Amino acid sequence: MDPISQECTEQNAPILEGALFTIDYGMKAGALDLEKEAILQNYRGRRNMGFTMDGLKITQRVYVFGQGDKETLAARFAKDVCNPAIHNWTIA
């Protein structure tokens, strides 16, 4: 993880304030998610971890700053960032 451009959080609240909108997106159930599979493979069979991994959902949040019509710009960004065949997403 690059400490300058990335931050991992377990909270649902925005890390950055003042964004015009955010797009949260992740892989649909059943879609091949190599990052998720690599993480799950790393923890399979381990014991005494202090937690149990029942599943994993990875979601990324994109913050878009600026001015303009939120609805139009959000639809355009979602079209560019998200693939409807493999992604689920929400815009806030």
VEXMIDO-165772 format. One record per residue: residue number from 1; x, y, z of N, C-alpha, C in turn. Coordinates in pm, whole numbers, plus 50000, padded with zeros to 5 digits. Atoms other than C-alpha are relative to their C-alpha. Example, Ala and Ser with C-alpha at 12.3 -4.5 7.8 and 13.67 -1.06 7.14 Angstrom:
REM residues 2
(1, (50089, 49881, 50000), (51230, 49550, 50780), (50090, 50120, 50000))
(2, (49918, 49881, 49994), (51367, 49894, 50714), (49923, 50109, 50073))
***
This chain:
REM residues 92
(1, (50084, 49882, 50000), (50000, 50000, 50000), (50089, 50124, 50000))
(2, (49929, 49873, 50011), (50132, 50342, 49902), (49944, 50095, 50106))
(3, (50053, 49919, 49891), (50103, 50557, 50220), (49959, 50141, 49957))
(4, (50035, 49865, 50044), (50070, 50876, 50017), (49865, 50002, 49931))
(5, (50121, 49994, 50080), (49784, 50785, 49786), (49891, 49902, 50043))
(6, (50099, 50098, 49960), (49604, 50502, 49966), (49988, 49996, 50151))
(7, (50024, 50020, 49858), (49447, 50454, 50304), (49893, 49892, 50013))
(8, (50095, 50107, 49976), (49267, 50147, 50429), (49923, 50031, 50127))
(9, (50081, 49973, 49883), (48978, 50188, 50668), (49888, 49897, 50009))
(10, (50112, 50090, 49980), (48708, 49970, 50816), (49873, 50078, 50027))
(11, (50116, 49914, 49975), (48470, 50263, 50851), (49926, 50024, 49870))
(12, (50078, 49967, 50118), (48191, 50354, 50615), (50000, 50151, 49973))
(13, (49999, 49854, 50014), (48234, 50730, 50672), (50110, 50042, 49902))
(14, (49897, 49953, 50092), (48425, 50927, 50407), (50128, 50041, 50074))
(15, (49871, 49959, 49945), (48795, 50979, 50475), (50027, 50146, 49963))
(16, (49978, 49865, 50051), (48802, 51298, 50267), (49868, 50077, 49999))
(17, (50118, 49914, 49999), (48558, 51587, 50296), (49998, 50088, 49877))
(18, (50014, 49903, 50106), (48422, 51814, 50025), (49993, 49944, 49859))
(19, (50009, 50059, 50133), (48392, 51568, 49737), (49864, 50031, 49939))
(20, (50126, 49981, 50071), (48127, 51638, 49475), (49917, 49872, 50010))
(21, (50064, 50130, 49980), (48046, 51266, 49489), (50107, 49893, 50016))
(22, (49912, 50116, 49991), (48197, 50926, 49558), (49936, 49885, 49924))
(23, (50046, 50124, 50061), (48172, 50598, 49371), (50065, 49886, 50078))
(24, (49953, 50121, 49933), (48203, 50278, 49576), (49971, 49884, 49906))
(25, (50024, 50111, 50091), (48253, 49973, 49356), (50081, 49877, 50040))
(26, (49935, 50127, 49973), (48344, 49608, 49386), (49948, 49895, 49904))
(27, (50035, 50108, 50091), (48313, 49278, 49209), (49864, 49939, 50037))
(28, (50125, 50071, 49977), (47976, 49108, 49167), (50030, 49860, 50052))
(29, (49988, 50138, 49955), (47922, 48775, 49338), (50010, 49910, 49877))
(30, (49982, 50092, 50112), (48042, 48501, 49107), (50100, 50046, 49896))
(31, (49898, 49951, 50094), (48282, 48724, 48912), (50137, 49961, 50052))
(32, (49864, 50037, 49961), (48646, 48619, 48913), (50071, 50121, 50059))
(33, (49933, 49892, 49928), (48817, 48840, 49171), (50134, 49947, 50050))
(34, (49868, 50057, 49969), (49187, 48753, 49175), (50058, 50056, 50129))
(35, (49950, 49941, 49875), (49272, 48995, 49458), (49934, 49932, 50120))
(36, (50074, 50066, 49892), (49003, 48845, 49680), (50048, 49856, 50018))
(37, (49957, 50139, 49993), (49109, 48490, 49595), (50140, 49987, 50058))
(38, (49863, 50004, 49946), (49474, 48565, 49674), (49999, 50021, 50151))
(39, (50009, 49974, 49856), (49382, 48704, 50016), (49940, 49880, 50072))
(40, (50063, 50117, 49938), (49151, 48412, 50096), (50096, 49880, 50003))
(41, (49903, 50110, 50006), (49418, 48162, 49985), (50107, 50016, 50107))
(42, (49898, 49972, 49899), (49669, 48328, 50217), (49954, 49958, 50140))
(43, (50051, 50030, 49866), (49442, 48270, 50520), (49941, 49860, 50015))
(44, (50059, 50135, 49992), (49301, 47925, 50433), (50090, 49906, 50078))
(45, (49926, 50100, 49924), (49405, 47662, 50680), (50082, 50054, 50116))
(46, (49924, 49944, 49887), (49573, 47901, 50923), (49921, 49982, 50129))
(47, (50064, 50017, 49869), (49503, 47852, 51291), (50051, 50108, 50095))
(48, (49962, 49906, 49893), (49516, 48075, 51598), (50027, 50141, 49947))
(49, (49983, 49865, 50054), (49475, 48398, 51400), (49933, 50105, 50087))
(50, (50072, 49904, 49918), (49250, 48557, 51661), (49871, 50047, 49936))
(51, (50125, 49969, 50067), (48965, 48584, 51412), (49969, 49887, 49904))
(52, (50042, 50099, 50098), (48767, 48367, 51173), (49957, 50074, 49874))
(53, (50038, 49937, 50125), (48738, 48463, 50809), (49889, 49917, 49935))
(54, (50115, 50067, 50060), (48391, 48368, 50686), (49981, 50038, 49854))
(55, (50014, 49950, 50136), (48409, 48570, 50366), (50077, 50130, 49988))
(56, (49925, 49876, 50025), (48561, 48877, 50210), (49932, 50077, 49888))
(57, (50054, 49911, 50101), (48419, 49171, 50019), (50093, 50120, 49990))
(58, (49909, 49889, 50022), (48657, 49426, 49870), (49927, 50107, 49920))
(59, (50064, 49887, 50066), (48519, 49767, 49779), (50099, 50115, 49994))
(60, (49914, 49883, 50014), (48706, 50067, 49648), (49913, 50124, 49989))
(61, (50072, 49873, 50005), (48596, 50428, 49686), (50082, 50101, 49921))
(62, (49939, 49894, 50080), (48674, 50697, 49430), (49934, 50131, 50040))
(63, (50050, 49867, 49966), (48640, 51059, 49542), (50017, 50090, 49879))
(64, (49993, 49907, 50113), (48558, 51312, 49270), (49972, 50140, 50054))
(65, (50012, 49862, 49954), (48616, 51678, 49352), (49980, 50090, 49880))
(66, (50020, 49903, 50107), (48512, 51976, 49146), (49862, 50059, 50006))
(67, (50130, 49936, 50010), (48205, 52156, 49030), (49928, 49947, 49878))
(68, (50080, 50042, 50114), (47922, 52076, 48795), (49878, 49925, 50047))
(69, (50122, 50075, 49971), (47606, 51874, 48774), (50037, 49862, 50051))
(70, (49960, 50124, 49933), (47656, 51589, 49021), (49946, 49877, 49927))
(71, (50064, 50117, 50061), (47410, 51350, 48852), (50064, 49965, 49865))
(72, (49942, 50022, 50133), (47552, 51393, 48500), (50144, 49952, 50011))
(73, (49859, 50037, 49984), (47915, 51375, 48610), (50015, 49862, 50065))
(74, (49993, 50130, 49934), (47853, 51077, 48840), (49968, 49888, 49902))
(75, (50035, 50102, 50100), (47687, 50882, 48558), (50115, 49979, 49902))
(76, (49887, 50009, 50094), (47980, 50960, 48328), (50119, 49928, 50064))
(77, (49889, 50066, 49930), (48243, 50858, 48585), (49971, 49853, 50023))
(78, (50036, 50140, 49977), (48055, 50538, 48671), (50015, 49920, 49872))
(79, (49986, 50068, 50129), (48045, 50448, 48302), (50146, 49973, 49967))
(80, (49857, 50015, 50028), (48422, 50499, 48276), (50071, 49906, 50097))
(81, (49930, 50077, 49896), (48519, 50325, 48603), (49942, 49860, 50017))
(82, (50067, 50126, 49966), (48263, 50046, 48641), (49955, 49925, 49875))
(83, (50046, 50087, 50107), (48190, 49754, 48413), (49875, 49928, 50050))
(84, (50124, 50058, 49949), (47824, 49650, 48456), (49998, 49846, 49995))
(85, (49997, 50146, 50008), (47911, 49290, 48363), (50064, 49937, 50125))
(86, (49927, 50059, 49887), (48138, 49243, 48668), (49995, 50083, 50128))
(87, (49996, 49913, 49882), (48092, 49538, 48908), (49859, 50033, 50052))
(88, (50112, 49934, 49932), (47833, 49655, 49158), (50055, 50135, 50046))
(89, (49952, 49871, 49953), (47853, 50023, 49252), (49886, 50084, 50055))
(90, (50094, 49901, 49947), (47686, 50300, 49445), (50066, 50137, 49989))
(91, (49953, 49862, 50010), (47716, 50674, 49405), (49937, 50078, 50114))
(92, (50052, 49919, 49888), (47683, 50909, 49701), (50052, 50142, 49989))
***
